[in-house]
Amino acid sequence: MRHHPDDLVVKFDAFTYTGNLENLEDVKVHPNYRFVHGDLQKTMDISKAFSEYNVEAVIHLAAESHADRSIHDHADFIETNIKGILNLLETAR
Ligand SMILES: NC(=O)c1ccc[n+]([C@@H]2O[C@H](COP(=O)([O-])OP(=O)(O)OC[C@H]3O[C@@H](n4cnc5c(N)ncnc54)[C@H](O)[C@@H]3O)[C@@H](O)[C@H]2O)c1
């Protein structure tokens, strides 16, 4: 963001149990930063973000990332890590 002051950076995050707002303390007041509370499991959330901002590139890091949790309950892993990526790709296309 420091090196590309003309680019807007939009963070899209559902803030699940791993999301931590404190990680964003340094950037939240930055003029070219925006935050969208959205869920990759909801196509409407993604398309709303795409229509609100002129998105030119996507860096996809959102995930159910705790492998141990997938053993106890796999549903969110399928919904976010597989279907969520498909939702994102289809909307981007
Ligand atoms: N941390 C590492 O060292 C590392 C190394 C290699 C690869 N990765 C990969 O990078 C990705 C991110 O890892 P991390 O360590 O930052 O994970 P993390 O669990 O800390 O962060 C994941 C983020 O995704 C968000 N999220 C989860 N489900 C969502 C949904 N349905 N919609 C929108 N947002 C959602 C969470 O709120 C959280 O902010 C994962 O795919 C992981 O496998 C991480």
PDBQT file of the ligand as one rigid body, heavy atoms in Angstrom, charges set to zero:
ROOT
HETATM    1  N1  LIG A 101       0.128 -19.153   7.702  1.00  0.00    +0.000 N 
HETATM    2  C1  LIG A 101       1.003 -19.859   7.006  1.00  0.00    +0.000 C 
HETATM    3  O1  LIG A 101       2.177 -20.066   7.414  1.00  0.00    +0.000 OA
HETATM    4  C2  LIG A 101       0.622 -20.456   5.663  1.00  0.00    +0.000 A 
HETATM    5  C3  LIG A 101       1.600 -21.107   4.905  1.00  0.00    +0.000 A 
HETATM    6  C4  LIG A 101       1.242 -21.629   3.672  1.00  0.00    +0.000 A 
HETATM    7  C5  LIG A 101      -0.059 -21.521   3.195  1.00  0.00    +0.000 A 
HETATM    8  N2  LIG A 101      -0.999 -20.905   3.948  1.00  0.00    +0.000 N 
HETATM    9  C6  LIG A 101      -2.341 -20.809   3.401  1.00  0.00    +0.000 C 
HETATM   10  O2  LIG A 101      -2.735 -19.445   3.313  1.00  0.00    +0.000 OA
HETATM   11  C7  LIG A 101      -4.132 -19.339   3.563  1.00  0.00    +0.000 C 
HETATM   12  C8  LIG A 101      -4.366 -18.383   4.751  1.00  0.00    +0.000 C 
HETATM   13  O3  LIG A 101      -3.647 -18.871   5.883  1.00  0.00    +0.000 OA
HETATM   14  P1  LIG A 101      -3.665 -18.052   7.254  1.00  0.00    +0.000 P 
HETATM   15  O4  LIG A 101      -2.608 -18.647   8.109  1.00  0.00    +0.000 OA
HETATM   16  O5  LIG A 101      -3.653 -16.584   6.982  1.00  0.00    +0.000 OA
HETATM   17  O6  LIG A 101      -5.096 -18.521   7.813  1.00  0.00    +0.000 OA
HETATM   18  P2  LIG A 101      -5.986 -17.828   8.944  1.00  0.00    +0.000 P 
HETATM   19  O7  LIG A 101      -6.887 -18.911   9.441  1.00  0.00    +0.000 OA
HETATM   20  O8  LIG A 101      -5.161 -17.063   9.908  1.00  0.00    +0.000 OA
HETATM   21  O9  LIG A 101      -6.845 -16.740   8.123  1.00  0.00    +0.000 OA
HETATM   22  C9  LIG A 101      -7.878 -17.135   7.254  1.00  0.00    +0.000 C 
HETATM   23  C10 LIG A 101      -8.789 -15.927   7.045  1.00  0.00    +0.000 C 
HETATM   24  O10 LIG A 101      -9.858 -16.349   6.186  1.00  0.00    +0.000 OA
HETATM   25  C11 LIG A 101     -11.065 -15.800   6.685  1.00  0.00    +0.000 C 
HETATM   26  N3  LIG A 101     -12.175 -16.636   6.230  1.00  0.00    +0.000 N 
HETATM   27  C12 LIG A 101     -12.450 -17.935   6.568  1.00  0.00    +0.000 A 
HETATM   28  N4  LIG A 101     -13.565 -18.370   5.952  1.00  0.00    +0.000 NA
HETATM   29  C13 LIG A 101     -14.011 -17.331   5.189  1.00  0.00    +0.000 A 
HETATM   30  C14 LIG A 101     -15.132 -17.164   4.310  1.00  0.00    +0.000 A 
HETATM   31  N5  LIG A 101     -16.014 -18.160   4.100  1.00  0.00    +0.000 N 
HETATM   32  N6  LIG A 101     -15.271 -15.976   3.668  1.00  0.00    +0.000 NA
HETATM   33  C15 LIG A 101     -14.402 -14.963   3.880  1.00  0.00    +0.000 A 
HETATM   34  N7  LIG A 101     -13.329 -15.063   4.706  1.00  0.00    +0.000 NA
HETATM   35  C16 LIG A 101     -13.140 -16.226   5.356  1.00  0.00    +0.000 A 
HETATM   36  C17 LIG A 101     -10.892 -15.824   8.211  1.00  0.00    +0.000 C 
HETATM   37  O11 LIG A 101     -11.797 -14.931   8.843  1.00  0.00    +0.000 OA
HETATM   38  C18 LIG A 101      -9.428 -15.406   8.346  1.00  0.00    +0.000 C 
HETATM   39  O12 LIG A 101      -9.285 -13.994   8.402  1.00  0.00    +0.000 OA
HETATM   40  C19 LIG A 101      -4.637 -20.770   3.855  1.00  0.00    +0.000 C 
HETATM   41  O13 LIG A 101      -5.131 -21.329   2.642  1.00  0.00    +0.000 OA
HETATM   42  C20 LIG A 101      -3.374 -21.497   4.286  1.00  0.00    +0.000 C 
HETATM   43  O14 LIG A 101      -3.457 -22.872   4.038  1.00  0.00    +0.000 OA
HETATM   44  C21 LIG A 101      -0.682 -20.355   5.170  1.00  0.00    +0.000 A 
ENDROOT
TORSDOF 0
